[in-house]
Amino acid sequence: MFKMWKSAKIIVIILLVIILLVGLQWILKPKVDRNSYVTLIKWTAYINDNPLIIKQKEKLNVNDIIKTWNNWSLAIIEWWEWSITRLWENTSLEISKNQISEDLTQIEIFFKMLWDSWKTWSNVVSYIGNDSYFKQEFADTEAAVRWTIFEVNLDKDYLFVKKHEISLTDLKDKKSYTIIEDKPFDLKTFDFIALEKFIINFQDKTWESINKSLDKDFYRTLKTSLNQSFEQINKLTEIEWIDINNLTWLEKDELYSDLLASYQNLKPSSISPADDKLYETKLEYQNILAQLAPENEKKNILRSSIYDLKEAIDLKNMDDFKGIVNLLWENKDVIDFKDLNNFIDASWLDKSFEKSLDWLIENFNMEKLDDFIDWNMGWLNDAAKKTVDDLWNKLDTIKNIWDDVVLDDIQDKFSNLWKNFLDN
């Protein structure tokens, strides 16, 4: 009996020690503010009919109504996973859902526009998976976001996506539209507007200018925060020794959730090929997450990289371009390369190749030749093949720059690589 009592006492002591340690960890754990806030930046705005004070943050709750007054009034919502929504003058919205898990792997943000005059600008920086959403409802229409910067302007009845894409649904007839970047959409006719016509006749240039300036500050703040905490956030070095192929289904699921939480802390949609090493880290995360993710999540993880192709080419960033192409090619069963025409049209592609040809001539270096060849091999569609043929026709006109031997060597290498790619 004494031994049993003694054993029970030891067990109780051990349990108390465990509880104490857990309690201490919770107390000492850095507190993270997971609330959302609205801040008045200029002139006049209200939350539930109570006036906001300039530069003073007010906590947001579900069912709160925010209203900006006229004459250049401006307020900003900071969602608790770092994304933002700006409200211009005469704008009203109601918070319908604002729930985000502690590890940021599940995000549910939903707000509705109210009354008859409004402008908003949202910049979503997190990855939004199948179980998450960032939605905005207005005039019997709903915009569902994956990763984007977009403007809703019901003074002039348009929606403009500045980066990536959104899914737009007419709630009356249930028709859905995919709106991609630089393809402005008329919310009256439910049709696309030619970009030049939009810029001349539709676009609110004052609001555009204000947001461009504010976005620069917003991204600068994000990057400063990220650089300061990068070593703590980045978990890639911790898993270098792990053989993913030998993990059980449960181990893969646990690792996926852990890495996705870490990936969210990078604020991935704010990182582009212009961000050098940060973008390389983003690609590494996407590569591993694509291997671990459930089948229905893989396409979402990879889809943003298709848009990054354009920026990588514009920046002449060969390393990131090759990294993106390799990532998509390794997951070609998930990404249909024919869909590239939905994101990058042939006319842009022609101009891009022409600019790159000029760049190659100015910076010609045999050591960079393979990079240039690899650069061109990412496109697997008819528009690209036509552009490749046009490229070689242009090269024929500049034979005086290189002797025939060098030019023939380049053409042979390129032709062989192109043929191998098409055969595969």
ABEGO torsion letter per residue (X at the ends): XAAAAAAAAAAAAAAAAAAAAAAAAAAABBBBBABBBBBBABEBBBBGGBBBBBGBBBBBBBGBBBBBBBGGBBBBBBBAAGBBBBBBBGBBBBBABBBBBAAGABBBBBBBBBEABBBBBBBBABBBBAABBBBBBBGGBBBBBABBBBBBBAAAGBBBBABEBBBBBBAAAGBBBBBBBGBBBBAAAGBBBBAAAAAAAABBAAAAAAAAAAAAAAAAAAAAAAAAAAAAABAAAAAAABBAAABBAAAAAAAAAAAAAAAAAAGAAABBAAAEAAAAAAAAAAAAAAAABBAAAAAAAAAAAAAAAAAAAAAGBAAAAAAAAAAAAAAAAABBAAAAAAABBAAAAAAAAAAAAAAAAAABBAAAAAAAAAAAAABBBAAAAAAAAAAAAAAAAAAAABBAAAAAAAAAAAAAAAAAAAAX
